[in-house]
Amino acid sequence: MDDNTIVAQVETALSEVLEREVTGLTEEIRLFEDLHLDSTSVMEMLMELEDSMKIVIDPENLDMDDFQTVATLTGYLRRISPEPQGAGE
């Protein structure tokens, strides 16, 4: 899954959690300071992303460094996303 697709998924999840449209995310946007997320909204966002991206997020393995910016979140989601069928062949 490419970064643009992941960012679009994050925008959709954030829009749902924050109950307002979230668009135009850039890599340097900070999740807590700029978007005003808190620990509860982060967990809600992760549940939305699990459903939309068909991934499983283990809360025991979460590292707050992965939630500093849109770029760090995108990197985290890319790492845990399954490879598409036929990739690497």
LOVEXTI-977020 format. One record per residue: residue number from 1; residue in three letters; y, x, z of N, C-alpha, C, O in turn. Coordinates in nm, 2 decimals. Atoms other than C-alpha are relative to their C-alpha. Layout:
REM LOVEXTI-977020
+-----+--------+--------+--------+--------+--------+--------+--------+--------+--------+--------+--------+--------+--------+
! num ! residu !   n.c2 !   n.c1 !   n.c3 !  ca.c2 !  ca.c1 !  ca.c3 !   c.c2 !   c.c1 !   c.c3 !   o.c2 !   o.c1 !   o.c3 !
+-----+--------+--------+--------+--------+--------+--------+--------+--------+--------+--------+--------+--------+--------+
! NUM !    ALA !      Y !      X !      Z !      Y !      X !      Z !      Y !      X !      Z !      Y !      X !      Z !
...
+-----+--------+--------+--------+--------+--------+--------+--------+--------+--------+--------+--------+--------+--------+
//
This chain:
REM LOVEXTI-977020
+-----+--------+--------+--------+--------+--------+--------+--------+--------+--------+--------+--------+--------+--------+
! num ! residu !   n.c2 !   n.c1 !   n.c3 !  ca.c2 !  ca.c1 !  ca.c3 !   c.c2 !   c.c1 !   c.c3 !   o.c2 !   o.c1 !   o.c3 !
+-----+--------+--------+--------+--------+--------+--------+--------+--------+--------+--------+--------+--------+--------+
!   1 !    MET !  -0.12 !   0.08 !   0.00 !   0.00 !   0.00 !   0.00 !   0.12 !   0.09 !   0.00 !   0.13 !   0.18 !   0.08 !
!   2 !    ASP !  -0.12 !  -0.09 !   0.01 !   0.34 !   0.15 !  -0.10 !   0.10 !  -0.04 !   0.10 !   0.10 !  -0.15 !   0.16 !
!   3 !    ASP !  -0.10 !   0.02 !  -0.10 !   0.64 !   0.17 !   0.12 !   0.09 !  -0.12 !  -0.03 !   0.12 !  -0.19 !   0.07 !
!   4 !    ASN !  -0.08 !   0.12 !   0.03 !   0.84 !  -0.10 !  -0.06 !  -0.07 !  -0.13 !   0.04 !  -0.01 !  -0.22 !   0.09 !
!   5 !    THR !   0.08 !   0.12 !  -0.04 !   0.56 !  -0.35 !  -0.01 !  -0.01 !  -0.01 !   0.15 !   0.00 !  -0.12 !   0.20 !
!   6 !    ILE !   0.01 !   0.00 !  -0.15 !   0.53 !  -0.25 !   0.36 !   0.14 !  -0.05 !   0.05 !   0.14 !  -0.13 !   0.15 !
!   7 !    VAL !  -0.13 !   0.04 !  -0.05 !   0.91 !  -0.29 !   0.41 !   0.02 !  -0.15 !  -0.03 !   0.08 !  -0.22 !   0.06 !
!   8 !    ALA !  -0.01 !   0.14 !   0.03 !   0.90 !  -0.63 !   0.24 !  -0.08 !  -0.08 !   0.11 !  -0.04 !  -0.19 !   0.15 !
!   9 !    GLN !   0.08 !   0.07 !  -0.11 !   0.62 !  -0.73 !   0.49 !   0.07 !   0.00 !   0.13 !   0.07 !  -0.09 !   0.21 !
!  10 !    VAL !  -0.08 !  -0.01 !  -0.13 !   0.83 !  -0.60 !   0.78 !   0.12 !  -0.09 !   0.00 !   0.14 !  -0.16 !   0.10 !
!  11 !    GLU !  -0.11 !   0.10 !   0.01 !   1.13 !  -0.80 !   0.66 !  -0.04 !  -0.14 !   0.03 !   0.02 !  -0.22 !   0.10 !
!  12 !    THR !   0.05 !   0.14 !  -0.02 !   0.92 !  -1.12 !   0.65 !  -0.04 !  -0.02 !   0.14 !  -0.01 !  -0.12 !   0.20 !
!  13 !    ALA !   0.04 !   0.01 !  -0.14 !   0.77 !  -1.05 !   0.99 !   0.12 !  -0.01 !   0.09 !   0.13 !  -0.09 !   0.19 !
!  14 !    LEU !  -0.12 !   0.00 !  -0.08 !   1.11 !  -0.98 !   1.14 !   0.08 !  -0.13 !  -0.01 !   0.13 !  -0.18 !   0.09 !
!  15 !    SER !  -0.07 !   0.13 !   0.03 !   1.26 !  -1.29 !   0.98 !  -0.06 !  -0.11 !   0.09 !   0.00 !  -0.19 !   0.14 !
!  16 !    GLU !   0.07 !   0.10 !  -0.08 !   0.99 !  -1.50 !   1.15 !   0.02 !   0.02 !   0.15 !   0.05 !  -0.08 !   0.22 !
!  17 !    VAL !  -0.01 !  -0.03 !  -0.14 !   1.02 !  -1.33 !   1.49 !   0.14 !  -0.02 !   0.05 !   0.17 !  -0.08 !   0.15 !
!  18 !    LEU !  -0.14 !   0.01 !  -0.04 !   1.40 !  -1.32 !   1.50 !   0.06 !  -0.13 !  -0.03 !   0.18 !  -0.16 !   0.01 !
!  19 !    GLU !  -0.04 !   0.14 !   0.04 !   1.43 !  -1.67 !   1.35 !   0.14 !   0.01 !  -0.08 !   0.22 !  -0.08 !  -0.06 !
!  20 !    ARG !  -0.12 !  -0.02 !   0.09 !   1.70 !  -1.54 !   1.10 !  -0.05 !   0.09 !  -0.12 !  -0.14 !   0.17 !  -0.10 !
!  21 !    GLU !   0.04 !  -0.08 !   0.11 !   1.67 !  -1.39 !   0.76 !   0.04 !   0.15 !   0.02 !   0.15 !   0.19 !   0.05 !
!  22 !    VAL !  -0.02 !  -0.15 !  -0.01 !   1.63 !  -1.01 !   0.76 !  -0.04 !   0.05 !  -0.14 !  -0.15 !   0.04 !  -0.19 !
!  23 !    THR !   0.02 !  -0.06 !   0.13 !   1.68 !  -0.84 !   0.43 !   0.07 !   0.14 !  -0.01 !   0.15 !   0.17 !   0.08 !
!  24 !    GLY !  -0.07 !  -0.13 !   0.02 !   1.79 !  -0.50 !   0.30 !  -0.02 !   0.11 !   0.10 !   0.06 !   0.19 !   0.12 !
!  25 !    LEU !   0.03 !  -0.10 !  -0.09 !   1.62 !  -0.29 !   0.55 !   0.00 !   0.14 !  -0.07 !  -0.05 !   0.15 !  -0.18 !
!  26 !    THR !   0.00 !  -0.14 !   0.05 !   1.67 !   0.09 !   0.50 !  -0.07 !   0.08 !   0.11 !  -0.09 !   0.04 !   0.22 !
!  27 !    GLU !   0.08 !  -0.08 !  -0.09 !   1.47 !   0.37 !   0.65 !   0.06 !   0.04 !   0.13 !  -0.01 !   0.05 !   0.23 !
!  28 !    GLU !  -0.07 !  -0.05 !  -0.13 !   1.73 !   0.47 !   0.91 !   0.03 !  -0.11 !   0.10 !   0.08 !  -0.08 !   0.20 !
!  29 !    ILE !  -0.03 !   0.10 !  -0.10 !   1.77 !   0.13 !   1.07 !  -0.09 !   0.01 !   0.12 !  -0.21 !   0.02 !   0.11 !
!  30 !    ARG !   0.07 !  -0.01 !  -0.12 !   1.67 !   0.15 !   1.43 !  -0.04 !  -0.14 !   0.05 !   0.04 !  -0.23 !   0.05 !
!  31 !    LEU !   0.05 !   0.13 !  -0.03 !   1.45 !  -0.13 !   1.55 !   0.06 !  -0.06 !   0.13 !   0.09 !  -0.18 !   0.14 !
!  32 !    PHE !  -0.05 !   0.05 !  -0.13 !   1.57 !  -0.16 !   1.91 !   0.15 !   0.00 !   0.00 !   0.21 !  -0.10 !   0.04 !
!  33 !    GLU !  -0.15 !  -0.01 !  -0.01 !   1.94 !  -0.05 !   1.88 !   0.06 !  -0.09 !  -0.11 !   0.16 !  -0.16 !  -0.08 !
!  34 !    ASP !  -0.07 !   0.07 !   0.11 !   2.03 !  -0.20 !   1.54 !  -0.05 !  -0.15 !  -0.02 !   0.03 !  -0.24 !  -0.05 !
!  35 !    LEU !   0.06 !   0.13 !   0.02 !   1.79 !  -0.50 !   1.52 !  -0.01 !  -0.08 !   0.13 !  -0.05 !  -0.20 !   0.13 !
!  36 !    HIS !   0.01 !   0.06 !  -0.13 !   1.79 !  -0.57 !   1.89 !  -0.13 !  -0.05 !   0.04 !  -0.14 !  -0.16 !   0.10 !
!  37 !    LEU !   0.13 !   0.04 !  -0.04 !   1.42 !  -0.59 !   1.93 !  -0.03 !   0.04 !   0.14 !   0.03 !   0.13 !   0.19 !
!  38 !    ASP !   0.04 !  -0.04 !  -0.13 !   1.26 !  -0.58 !   2.27 !  -0.16 !   0.00 !  -0.01 !  -0.21 !  -0.02 !  -0.11 !
!  39 !    SER !   0.14 !  -0.02 !   0.00 !   0.90 !  -0.52 !   2.37 !  -0.08 !  -0.13 !  -0.04 !  -0.18 !  -0.12 !  -0.11 !
!  40 !    THR !   0.06 !   0.12 !   0.04 !   0.81 !  -0.89 !   2.33 !   0.01 !  -0.03 !  -0.15 !  -0.09 !  -0.06 !  -0.21 !
!  41 !    SER !  -0.02 !   0.03 !   0.15 !   0.96 !  -0.92 !   1.98 !  -0.08 !   0.10 !  -0.08 !  -0.12 !   0.07 !  -0.19 !
!  42 !    VAL !   0.08 !  -0.10 !   0.07 !   0.78 !  -0.60 !   1.88 !  -0.14 !  -0.05 !  -0.01 !  -0.21 !  -0.04 !  -0.12 !
!  43 !    MET !   0.13 !   0.05 !   0.00 !   0.45 !  -0.75 !   1.98 !  -0.02 !  -0.12 !  -0.09 !  -0.12 !  -0.13 !  -0.16 !
!  44 !    GLU !   0.00 !   0.11 !   0.09 !   0.53 !  -1.07 !   1.80 !   0.00 !   0.05 !  -0.15 !  -0.07 !  -0.01 !  -0.23 !
!  45 !    MET !  -0.01 !  -0.05 !   0.13 !   0.62 !  -0.87 !   1.49 !  -0.13 !   0.06 !  -0.04 !  -0.18 !   0.04 !  -0.15 !
!  46 !    LEU !   0.12 !  -0.07 !   0.03 !   0.30 !  -0.67 !   1.51 !  -0.11 !  -0.11 !  -0.03 !  -0.20 !  -0.09 !  -0.12 !
!  47 !    MET !   0.09 !   0.11 !   0.02 !   0.10 !  -1.00 !   1.53 !   0.02 !  -0.06 !  -0.14 !  -0.08 !  -0.09 !  -0.21 !
!  48 !    GLU !  -0.03 !   0.05 !   0.13 !   0.28 !  -1.13 !   1.22 !  -0.05 !   0.10 !  -0.11 !  -0.11 !   0.06 !  -0.21 !
!  49 !    LEU !   0.04 !  -0.10 !   0.09 !   0.21 !  -0.80 !   1.04 !  -0.16 !   0.00 !  -0.01 !  -0.21 !   0.02 !  -0.12 !
!  50 !    GLU !   0.14 !   0.01 !   0.01 !  -0.16 !  -0.82 !   1.13 !  -0.05 !  -0.11 !  -0.09 !  -0.14 !  -0.09 !  -0.17 !
!  51 !    ASP !   0.04 !   0.12 !   0.08 !  -0.19 !  -1.16 !   0.97 !   0.04 !   0.02 !  -0.15 !  -0.05 !   0.00 !  -0.23 !
!  52 !    SER !  -0.05 !  -0.01 !   0.14 !   0.02 !  -1.08 !   0.66 !  -0.06 !   0.12 !  -0.07 !  -0.09 !   0.11 !  -0.20 !
!  53 !    MET !   0.05 !  -0.12 !   0.07 !  -0.12 !  -0.73 !   0.59 !  -0.15 !   0.01 !   0.02 !  -0.21 !   0.11 !  -0.04 !
!  54 !    LYS !   0.15 !  -0.01 !  -0.02 !  -0.48 !  -0.80 !   0.70 !  -0.04 !   0.13 !   0.06 !  -0.13 !   0.20 !   0.02 !
!  55 !    ILE !   0.02 !  -0.13 !  -0.07 !  -0.47 !  -0.51 !   0.94 !  -0.04 !  -0.04 !   0.15 !  -0.01 !  -0.15 !   0.19 !
!  56 !    VAL !   0.02 !   0.02 !  -0.15 !  -0.58 !  -0.47 !   1.31 !   0.07 !   0.11 !   0.07 !   0.06 !   0.23 !   0.04 !
!  57 !    ILE !  -0.08 !  -0.09 !  -0.08 !  -0.34 !  -0.31 !   1.55 !  -0.06 !   0.00 !   0.14 !  -0.06 !  -0.10 !   0.21 !
!  58 !    ASP !   0.05 !  -0.02 !  -0.13 !  -0.49 !  -0.17 !   1.87 !   0.11 !   0.03 !   0.10 !   0.17 !   0.14 !   0.09 !
!  59 !    PRO !  -0.11 !  -0.02 !  -0.10 !  -0.23 !  -0.21 !   2.15 !  -0.02 !   0.13 !   0.08 !   0.08 !   0.19 !   0.12 !
!  60 !    GLU !   0.03 !  -0.12 !  -0.08 !  -0.40 !   0.08 !   2.34 !   0.05 !   0.12 !  -0.07 !   0.07 !   0.23 !  -0.01 !
!  61 !    ASN !  -0.04 !  -0.12 !   0.07 !  -0.31 !   0.32 !   2.06 !   0.14 !   0.00 !  -0.05 !   0.18 !   0.08 !  -0.14 !
!  62 !    LEU !  -0.13 !   0.01 !   0.04 !   0.05 !   0.22 !   2.01 !   0.08 !   0.12 !   0.06 !   0.07 !   0.15 !   0.18 !
!  63 !    ASP !  -0.09 !  -0.10 !  -0.05 !   0.31 !   0.50 !   2.04 !   0.14 !  -0.04 !  -0.03 !   0.17 !  -0.07 !  -0.15 !
!  64 !    MET !  -0.13 !   0.05 !   0.02 !   0.67 !   0.41 !   2.09 !   0.08 !   0.08 !  -0.11 !   0.17 !   0.03 !  -0.17 !
!  65 !    ASP !  -0.06 !  -0.08 !   0.10 !   0.77 !   0.69 !   1.85 !  -0.01 !  -0.06 !  -0.14 !   0.07 !  -0.04 !  -0.23 !
!  66 !    ASP !   0.02 !   0.07 !   0.13 !   0.63 !   0.47 !   1.57 !   0.09 !  -0.11 !  -0.02 !   0.09 !  -0.17 !  -0.13 !
!  67 !    PHE !  -0.09 !   0.11 !   0.00 !   0.89 !   0.21 !   1.65 !   0.15 !   0.03 !   0.01 !   0.23 !  -0.05 !   0.05 !
!  68 !    GLN !  -0.14 !  -0.04 !  -0.01 !   1.21 !   0.41 !   1.64 !   0.08 !  -0.06 !  -0.12 !   0.19 !  -0.11 !  -0.09 !
!  69 !    THR !  -0.08 !   0.05 !   0.12 !   1.32 !   0.32 !   1.28 !  -0.09 !  -0.07 !  -0.09 !  -0.22 !  -0.07 !  -0.07 !
!  70 !    VAL !   0.08 !   0.06 !   0.10 !   1.21 !   0.13 !   0.98 !  -0.10 !   0.10 !  -0.06 !  -0.21 !   0.07 !  -0.10 !
!  71 !    ALA !   0.08 !  -0.10 !   0.06 !   1.08 !   0.46 !   0.84 !  -0.12 !   0.04 !   0.08 !  -0.23 !   0.05 !   0.03 !
!  72 !    THR !   0.12 !  -0.03 !  -0.09 !   0.86 !   0.54 !   1.14 !  -0.10 !  -0.11 !   0.01 !  -0.22 !  -0.09 !   0.01 !
!  73 !    LEU !   0.09 !   0.12 !   0.00 !   0.72 !   0.19 !   1.15 !  -0.07 !  -0.01 !  -0.13 !  -0.19 !  -0.04 !  -0.14 !
!  74 !    THR !   0.07 !   0.01 !   0.13 !   0.65 !   0.20 !   0.77 !  -0.11 !   0.11 !   0.00 !  -0.22 !   0.08 !  -0.05 !
!  75 !    GLY !   0.10 !  -0.11 !   0.00 !   0.47 !   0.54 !   0.82 !  -0.12 !  -0.04 !   0.08 !  -0.24 !  -0.02 !   0.05 !
!  76 !    TYR !   0.11 !   0.05 !  -0.09 !   0.26 !   0.39 !   1.11 !  -0.08 !  -0.10 !  -0.08 !  -0.21 !  -0.09 !  -0.08 !
!  77 !    LEU !   0.07 !   0.11 !   0.07 !   0.17 !   0.08 !   0.90 !  -0.08 !   0.06 !  -0.12 !  -0.19 !   0.01 !  -0.14 !
!  78 !    ARG !   0.07 !  -0.06 !   0.11 !   0.08 !   0.30 !   0.60 !  -0.13 !   0.07 !   0.05 !  -0.23 !   0.06 !  -0.01 !
!  79 !    ARG !   0.11 !  -0.07 !  -0.05 !  -0.15 !   0.51 !   0.82 !  -0.12 !  -0.09 !   0.04 !  -0.23 !  -0.06 !   0.03 !
!  80 !    ILE !   0.10 !   0.09 !  -0.05 !  -0.34 !   0.21 !   0.96 !  -0.05 !  -0.10 !  -0.10 !  -0.15 !  -0.17 !  -0.08 !
!  81 !    SER !   0.04 !   0.09 !   0.11 !  -0.36 !   0.01 !   0.64 !  -0.12 !   0.05 !  -0.07 !  -0.13 !   0.17 !  -0.10 !
!  82 !    PRO !   0.12 !  -0.04 !   0.08 !  -0.70 !   0.01 !   0.46 !   0.04 !   0.04 !  -0.14 !   0.14 !  -0.02 !  -0.19 !
!  83 !    GLU !  -0.02 !  -0.04 !   0.14 !  -0.71 !   0.18 !   0.13 !  -0.04 !  -0.11 !  -0.09 !  -0.14 !  -0.18 !  -0.06 !
!  84 !    PRO !   0.04 !   0.11 !   0.09 !  -0.71 !  -0.07 !  -0.16 !  -0.13 !   0.03 !  -0.07 !  -0.17 !   0.15 !  -0.08 !
!  85 !    GLN !   0.13 !  -0.02 !   0.07 !  -1.04 !  -0.12 !  -0.33 !   0.02 !   0.08 !  -0.13 !   0.11 !   0.06 !  -0.20 !
!  86 !    GLY !  -0.01 !  -0.09 !   0.12 !  -1.10 !   0.15 !  -0.60 !   0.09 !   0.11 !   0.02 !   0.10 !   0.20 !  -0.07 !
!  87 !    ALA !  -0.09 !  -0.11 !  -0.02 !  -0.85 !   0.39 !  -0.45 !  -0.08 !   0.13 !   0.02 !  -0.19 !   0.13 !   0.08 !
!  88 !    GLY !   0.07 !  -0.13 !  -0.01 !  -0.95 !   0.76 !  -0.48 !  -0.12 !   0.02 !  -0.09 !  -0.19 !   0.12 !  -0.07 !
!  89 !    GLU !   0.12 !  -0.02 !   0.08 !  -1.21 !   0.70 !  -0.74 !   0.04 !   0.07 !  -0.13 !  -0.04 !   0.09 !  -0.22 !
+-----+--------+--------+--------+--------+--------+--------+--------+--------+--------+--------+--------+--------+--------+
//
